[in-house]
Amino acid sequence: QVQLVESGGGLVQPGGSLRLSCTASGSFSSIDAMAWYRQAPGKQRELVATVTSGGGTDYADPVKGRFTISRDNGKNTVYLQMNSLKPEDTAVYYCHVAIIRRSPRVYEYWGQGTPVTVSS
């Protein structure tokens, strides 16, 4: 089994910053891709940012220029640095991990989510 533990969520004012972290533990040799999703009240879960095993990144348009995703392979950890936060960033943020076993089989794992509230 693979377990994902998230931390760093909380309440911040508009324009503030927050850093989320997610650490994976369990039985695996490597993680192929890591990502952050979010789900706002009354809305579908949406992809925020992804990072590949080689360090390549991709971002959703609403967060480009404000959020940065990174990973530490030695610690099996992915981070999401969130700057210039806006009220519309308010959501529960979920860590997502993809691991390839017996290629091309892909196994996916989700964290429990950490809430982020941006409000005055």
Backbone as JSON Lines, residues from 0, in Angstrom:
{"i":0,"aa":"Q","n":[0.83,-1.18,0.0],"ca":[0.0,0.0,0.0],"c":[0.87,1.24,0.0]}
{"i":1,"aa":"V","n":[0.29,2.32,-0.52],"ca":[0.95,3.62,-0.54],"c":[0.08,4.6,0.23]}
{"i":2,"aa":"Q","n":[0.67,5.3,1.16],"ca":[-0.03,6.28,1.96],"c":[0.51,7.67,1.68]}
{"i":3,"aa":"L","n":[-0.38,8.64,1.51],"ca":[-0.01,10.02,1.27],"c":[-0.45,10.86,2.45]}
{"i":4,"aa":"V","n":[0.47,11.63,3.01],"ca":[0.18,12.49,4.15],"c":[0.41,13.93,3.74]}
{"i":5,"aa":"E","n":[-0.64,14.74,3.82],"ca":[-0.6,16.13,3.41],"c":[-0.56,17.04,4.62]}
{"i":6,"aa":"S","n":[0.03,18.22,4.44],"ca":[0.06,19.22,5.49],"c":[0.26,20.6,4.88]}
{"i":7,"aa":"G","n":[0.02,21.63,5.66],"ca":[0.29,22.99,5.24],"c":[-0.93,23.85,4.95]}
{"i":8,"aa":"G","n":[-2.11,23.26,4.93],"ca":[-3.31,24.03,4.67],"c":[-3.66,24.93,5.84]}
{"i":9,"aa":"G","n":[-4.56,25.87,5.59],"ca":[-4.97,26.78,6.64],"c":[-5.7,27.98,6.1]}
{"i":10,"aa":"L","n":[-5.85,28.98,6.95],"ca":[-6.53,30.23,6.62],"c":[-5.5,31.32,6.35]}
{"i":11,"aa":"V","n":[-5.62,31.96,5.19],"ca":[-4.72,33.06,4.83],"c":[-5.52,34.2,4.24]}
{"i":12,"aa":"Q","n":[-4.94,35.4,4.3],"ca":[-5.57,36.58,3.71],"c":[-5.26,36.67,2.22]}
{"i":13,"aa":"P","n":[-6.12,37.32,1.44],"ca":[-5.8,37.54,0.03],"c":[-4.44,38.2,-0.14]}
{"i":14,"aa":"G","n":[-3.67,37.69,-1.1],"ca":[-2.32,38.18,-1.32],"c":[-1.27,37.45,-0.52]}
{"i":15,"aa":"G","n":[-1.68,36.61,0.4],"ca":[-0.76,35.86,1.22],"c":[-0.21,34.64,0.53]}
{"i":16,"aa":"S","n":[0.63,33.9,1.26],"ca":[1.29,32.72,0.73],"c":[1.1,31.53,1.65]}
{"i":17,"aa":"L","n":[1.19,30.36,1.06],"ca":[1.05,29.12,1.8],"c":[1.82,28.03,1.06]}
{"i":18,"aa":"R","n":[2.43,27.12,1.79],"ca":[3.13,25.99,1.18],"c":[2.53,24.68,1.65]}
{"i":19,"aa":"L","n":[2.07,23.88,0.7],"ca":[1.55,22.56,0.98],"c":[2.62,21.51,0.74]}
{"i":20,"aa":"S","n":[2.58,20.44,1.51],"ca":[3.5,19.34,1.31],"c":[2.74,18.02,1.36]}
{"i":21,"aa":"C","n":[3.27,17.03,0.67],"ca":[2.68,15.71,0.64],"c":[3.8,14.69,0.58]}
{"i":22,"aa":"T","n":[3.83,13.79,1.54],"ca":[4.87,12.77,1.61],"c":[4.27,11.39,1.41]}
{"i":23,"aa":"A","n":[4.87,10.61,0.52],"ca":[4.41,9.26,0.22],"c":[5.25,8.24,0.97]}
{"i":24,"aa":"S","n":[4.58,7.23,1.48],"ca":[5.27,6.13,2.15],"c":[4.62,4.82,1.74]}
{"i":25,"aa":"G","n":[5.38,3.74,1.81],"ca":[4.87,2.43,1.44],"c":[5.86,1.66,0.6]}
{"i":26,"aa":"S","n":[5.35,0.72,-0.18],"ca":[6.18,-0.15,-0.99],"c":[6.17,0.31,-2.44]}
{"i":27,"aa":"F","n":[7.26,0.93,-2.85],"ca":[7.43,1.35,-4.24],"c":[8.9,1.68,-4.46]}
{"i":28,"aa":"S","n":[9.34,1.55,-5.7],"ca":[10.72,1.87,-6.03],"c":[10.89,3.3,-6.51]}
{"i":29,"aa":"S","n":[9.86,3.83,-7.16],"ca":[9.91,5.2,-7.65],"c":[8.49,5.69,-7.92]}
{"i":30,"aa":"I","n":[8.34,7.0,-7.96],"ca":[7.07,7.63,-8.26],"c":[7.18,8.3,-9.62]}
{"i":31,"aa":"D","n":[6.25,8.0,-10.51],"ca":[6.35,8.51,-11.88],"c":[5.85,9.94,-12.02]}
{"i":32,"aa":"A","n":[4.76,10.27,-11.36],"ca":[4.22,11.61,-11.45],"c":[3.53,11.97,-10.15]}
{"i":33,"aa":"M","n":[3.59,13.24,-9.81],"ca":[2.91,13.75,-8.64],"c":[2.14,15.0,-9.04]}
{"i":34,"aa":"A","n":[1.03,15.24,-8.36],"ca":[0.17,16.34,-8.75],"c":[-0.61,16.85,-7.55]}
{"i":35,"aa":"W","n":[-1.14,18.05,-7.72],"ca":[-2.08,18.63,-6.78],"c":[-3.39,18.91,-7.5]}
{"i":36,"aa":"Y","n":[-4.47,18.51,-6.87],"ca":[-5.83,18.82,-7.31],"c":[-6.5,19.67,-6.23]}
{"i":37,"aa":"R","n":[-7.61,20.29,-6.59],"ca":[-8.39,21.01,-5.6],"c":[-9.87,20.9,-5.93]}
{"i":38,"aa":"Q","n":[-10.68,21.0,-4.89],"ca":[-12.12,20.97,-5.05],"c":[-12.74,22.06,-4.2]}
{"i":39,"aa":"A","n":[-13.32,23.04,-4.86],"ca":[-13.99,24.14,-4.19],"c":[-15.42,23.73,-3.84]}
{"i":40,"aa":"P","n":[-16.04,24.39,-2.87],"ca":[-17.42,24.07,-2.51],"c":[-18.36,24.15,-3.7]}
{"i":41,"aa":"G","n":[-19.12,23.1,-3.93],"ca":[-20.09,23.08,-5.01],"c":[-19.52,22.88,-6.39]}
{"i":42,"aa":"K","n":[-18.22,22.58,-6.5],"ca":[-17.59,22.41,-7.8],"c":[-16.9,21.05,-7.91]}
{"i":43,"aa":"Q","n":[-16.59,20.67,-9.14],"ca":[-15.87,19.43,-9.4],"c":[-14.39,19.57,-9.03]}
{"i":44,"aa":"R","n":[-13.76,18.45,-8.73],"ca":[-12.34,18.46,-8.47],"c":[-11.59,18.79,-9.75]}
{"i":45,"aa":"E","n":[-10.58,19.66,-9.66],"ca":[-9.84,20.1,-10.82],"c":[-8.34,19.97,-10.59]}
{"i":46,"aa":"L","n":[-7.62,19.74,-11.68],"ca":[-6.17,19.64,-11.63],"c":[-5.56,21.02,-11.47]}
{"i":47,"aa":"V","n":[-4.61,21.15,-10.54],"ca":[-3.94,22.41,-10.29],"c":[-2.55,22.43,-10.92]}
{"i":48,"aa":"A","n":[-1.74,21.4,-10.65],"ca":[-0.37,21.35,-11.14],"c":[0.14,19.93,-11.11]}
{"i":49,"aa":"T","n":[1.07,19.62,-12.01],"ca":[1.69,18.31,-12.06],"c":[3.2,18.46,-12.18]}
{"i":50,"aa":"V","n":[3.92,17.44,-11.73],"ca":[5.36,17.39,-11.89],"c":[5.75,15.94,-12.19]}
{"i":51,"aa":"T","n":[6.55,15.73,-13.23],"ca":[6.98,14.4,-13.62],"c":[8.2,13.98,-12.83]}
{"i":52,"aa":"S","n":[8.6,12.72,-13.01],"ca":[9.78,12.22,-12.31],"c":[11.04,12.96,-12.73]}
{"i":53,"aa":"G","n":[11.06,13.48,-13.95],"ca":[12.2,14.24,-14.44],"c":[12.17,15.71,-14.09]}
{"i":54,"aa":"G","n":[11.11,16.16,-13.43],"ca":[11.02,17.54,-13.0],"c":[10.21,18.45,-13.9]}
{"i":55,"aa":"G","n":[9.65,17.92,-14.98],"ca":[8.8,18.73,-15.83],"c":[7.51,19.11,-15.14]}
{"i":56,"aa":"T","n":[7.03,20.32,-15.36],"ca":[5.85,20.82,-14.67],"c":[4.8,21.32,-15.64]}
{"i":57,"aa":"D","n":[3.56,21.35,-15.15],"ca":[2.44,21.9,-15.9],"c":[1.46,22.49,-14.9]}
{"i":58,"aa":"Y","n":[0.81,23.6,-15.29],"ca":[-0.08,24.31,-14.39],"c":[-1.39,24.63,-15.07]}
{"i":59,"aa":"A","n":[-2.44,24.65,-14.27],"ca":[-3.72,25.14,-14.75],"c":[-3.64,26.66,-14.94]}
{"i":60,"aa":"D","n":[-4.35,27.17,-15.92],"ca":[-4.28,28.59,-16.23],"c":[-4.53,29.52,-15.04]}
{"i":61,"aa":"P","n":[-5.51,29.24,-14.17],"ca":[-5.78,30.18,-13.08],"c":[-4.63,30.36,-12.08]}
{"i":62,"aa":"V","n":[-3.68,29.42,-12.04],"ca":[-2.61,29.51,-11.06],"c":[-1.25,29.79,-11.66]}
{"i":63,"aa":"K","n":[-1.17,29.89,-12.97],"ca":[0.12,30.15,-13.62],"c":[0.7,31.48,-13.16]}
{"i":64,"aa":"G","n":[1.97,31.46,-12.82],"ca":[2.64,32.64,-12.34],"c":[2.5,32.88,-10.85]}
{"i":65,"aa":"R","n":[1.62,32.14,-10.19],"ca":[1.41,32.31,-8.75],"c":[1.8,31.08,-7.95]}
{"i":66,"aa":"F","n":[1.58,29.89,-8.51],"ca":[1.87,28.63,-7.81],"c":[3.1,27.98,-8.42]}
{"i":67,"aa":"T","n":[3.84,27.24,-7.59],"ca":[5.0,26.48,-8.05],"c":[4.95,25.09,-7.43]}
{"i":68,"aa":"I","n":[5.01,24.06,-8.28],"ca":[5.06,22.69,-7.81],"c":[6.49,22.18,-7.91]}
{"i":69,"aa":"S","n":[6.92,21.42,-6.92],"ca":[8.26,20.86,-6.92],"c":[8.25,19.54,-6.17]}
{"i":70,"aa":"R","n":[9.32,18.76,-6.32],"ca":[9.38,17.48,-5.65],"c":[10.79,17.19,-5.17]}
{"i":71,"aa":"D","n":[10.87,16.41,-4.11],"ca":[12.13,15.93,-3.56],"c":[12.05,14.41,-3.62]}
{"i":72,"aa":"N","n":[12.71,13.83,-4.61],"ca":[12.61,12.38,-4.81],"c":[13.21,11.59,-3.65]}
{"i":73,"aa":"G","n":[14.25,12.13,-3.04],"ca":[14.86,11.45,-1.9],"c":[13.93,11.35,-0.71]}
{"i":74,"aa":"K","n":[13.04,12.34,-0.56],"ca":[12.08,12.35,0.54],"c":[10.69,11.88,0.12]}
{"i":75,"aa":"N","n":[10.53,11.53,-1.16],"ca":[9.22,11.14,-1.69],"c":[8.15,12.17,-1.36]}
{"i":76,"aa":"T","n":[8.49,13.42,-1.57],"ca":[7.63,14.52,-1.18],"c":[7.4,15.47,-2.35]}
{"i":77,"aa":"V","n":[6.17,15.96,-2.46],"ca":[5.82,16.98,-3.42],"c":[5.33,18.21,-2.67]}
{"i":78,"aa":"Y","n":[5.68,19.38,-3.19],"ca":[5.3,20.64,-2.56],"c":[4.49,21.48,-3.53]}
{"i":79,"aa":"L","n":[3.67,22.34,-2.97],"ca":[2.96,23.35,-3.76],"c":[3.11,24.68,-3.04]}
{"i":80,"aa":"Q","n":[3.94,25.56,-3.61],"ca":[4.11,26.9,-3.08],"c":[3.07,27.8,-3.72]}
{"i":81,"aa":"M","n":[2.21,28.39,-2.9],"ca":[1.11,29.21,-3.38],"c":[1.34,30.65,-2.94]}
{"i":82,"aa":"N","n":[1.51,31.54,-3.91],"ca":[1.71,32.95,-3.65],"c":[0.57,33.76,-4.25]}
{"i":83,"aa":"S","n":[0.44,35.0,-3.79],"ca":[-0.6,35.9,-4.29],"c":[-1.97,35.23,-4.29]}
{"i":84,"aa":"L","n":[-2.31,34.63,-3.18],"ca":[-3.54,33.86,-3.09],"c":[-4.78,34.74,-3.24]}
{"i":85,"aa":"K","n":[-5.78,34.18,-3.9],"ca":[-7.04,34.85,-4.15],"c":[-8.18,34.08,-3.49]}
{"i":86,"aa":"P","n":[-9.3,34.75,-3.2],"ca":[-10.44,34.04,-2.62],"c":[-10.89,32.84,-3.45]}
{"i":87,"aa":"E","n":[-10.77,32.92,-4.77],"ca":[-11.18,31.81,-5.62],"c":[-10.25,30.61,-5.52]}
{"i":88,"aa":"D","n":[-9.13,30.74,-4.81],"ca":[-8.26,29.6,-4.55],"c":[-8.76,28.75,-3.39]}
{"i":89,"aa":"T","n":[-9.77,29.22,-2.69],"ca":[-10.32,28.48,-1.56],"c":[-10.85,27.12,-2.02]}
{"i":90,"aa":"A","n":[-10.35,26.07,-1.39],"ca":[-10.72,24.71,-1.78],"c":[-10.03,23.72,-0.84]}
{"i":91,"aa":"V","n":[-10.44,22.48,-0.95],"ca":[-9.68,21.39,-0.35],"c":[-8.68,20.91,-1.38]}
{"i":92,"aa":"Y","n":[-7.42,20.89,-1.01],"ca":[-6.35,20.5,-1.93],"c":[-5.94,19.06,-1.67]}
{"i":93,"aa":"Y","n":[-5.83,18.29,-2.76],"ca":[-5.53,16.87,-2.68],"c":[-4.23,16.53,-3.39]}
{"i":94,"aa":"C","n":[-3.41,15.75,-2.75],"ca":[-2.2,15.21,-3.36],"c":[-2.55,13.97,-4.17]}
{"i":95,"aa":"H","n":[-1.9,13.81,-5.32],"ca":[-2.13,12.66,-6.19],"c":[-0.79,12.11,-6.66]}
{"i":96,"aa":"V","n":[-0.66,10.78,-6.63],"ca":[0.57,10.11,-7.02],"c":[0.25,9.01,-8.01]}
{"i":97,"aa":"A","n":[1.06,8.89,-9.06],"ca":[0.93,7.82,-10.05],"c":[2.21,7.0,-10.07]}
{"i":98,"aa":"I","n":[2.04,5.68,-10.0],"ca":[3.16,4.74,-10.0],"c":[2.93,3.68,-11.05]}
{"i":99,"aa":"I","n":[3.91,3.45,-11.91],"ca":[3.81,2.44,-12.96],"c":[4.4,1.12,-12.44]}
{"i":100,"aa":"R","n":[3.6,0.07,-12.49],"ca":[4.02,-1.28,-12.13],"c":[3.56,-2.24,-13.22]}
{"i":101,"aa":"R","n":[4.45,-3.15,-13.62],"ca":[4.13,-4.08,-14.71],"c":[3.59,-3.29,-15.9]}
{"i":102,"aa":"S","n":[4.4,-2.38,-16.36],"ca":[4.06,-1.49,-17.46],"c":[3.24,-2.21,-18.52]}
{"i":103,"aa":"P","n":[2.14,-1.58,-18.98],"ca":[1.79,-0.16,-18.79],"c":[0.79,0.11,-17.67]}
{"i":104,"aa":"R","n":[0.69,-0.79,-16.7],"ca":[-0.28,-0.59,-15.63],"c":[0.13,0.6,-14.75]}
{"i":105,"aa":"V","n":[-0.83,1.47,-14.46],"ca":[-0.6,2.65,-13.64],"c":[-1.49,2.58,-12.41]}
{"i":106,"aa":"Y","n":[-0.88,2.77,-11.25],"ca":[-1.61,2.78,-9.99],"c":[-1.65,4.21,-9.46]}
{"i":107,"aa":"E","n":[-2.83,4.63,-9.02],"ca":[-3.03,6.0,-8.56],"c":[-3.45,6.03,-7.1]}
{"i":108,"aa":"Y","n":[-2.95,7.02,-6.39],"ca":[-3.23,7.16,-4.96],"c":[-3.57,8.62,-4.65]}
{"i":109,"aa":"W","n":[-4.47,8.79,-3.68],"ca":[-4.94,10.11,-3.28],"c":[-4.7,10.35,-1.8]}
{"i":110,"aa":"G","n":[-4.36,11.59,-1.47],"ca":[-4.32,11.98,-0.08],"c":[-5.71,12.3,0.43]}
{"i":111,"aa":"Q","n":[-5.82,12.54,1.73],"ca":[-7.12,12.83,2.33],"c":[-7.58,14.26,2.08]}
{"i":112,"aa":"G","n":[-6.68,15.13,1.7],"ca":[-7.01,16.51,1.42],"c":[-6.68,17.42,2.59]}
{"i":113,"aa":"T","n":[-6.26,18.64,2.27],"ca":[-5.99,19.66,3.27],"c":[-6.69,20.95,2.84]}
{"i":114,"aa":"P","n":[-7.5,21.53,3.72],"ca":[-8.28,22.71,3.33],"c":[-7.46,23.99,3.31]}
{"i":115,"aa":"V","n":[-7.73,24.8,2.3],"ca":[-7.13,26.13,2.16],"c":[-8.25,27.14,2.03]}
{"i":116,"aa":"T","n":[-8.26,28.12,2.91],"ca":[-9.26,29.18,2.88],"c":[-8.57,30.52,2.73]}
{"i":117,"aa":"V","n":[-8.96,31.27,1.7],"ca":[-8.4,32.59,1.45],"c":[-9.52,33.6,1.68]}
{"i":118,"aa":"S","n":[-9.4,34.37,2.75],"ca":[-10.47,35.28,3.13],"c":[-9.92,36.39,4.02]}
{"i":119,"aa":"S","n":[-10.58,37.56,3.94],"ca":[-10.23,38.67,4.82],"c":[-10.91,38.53,6.17]}
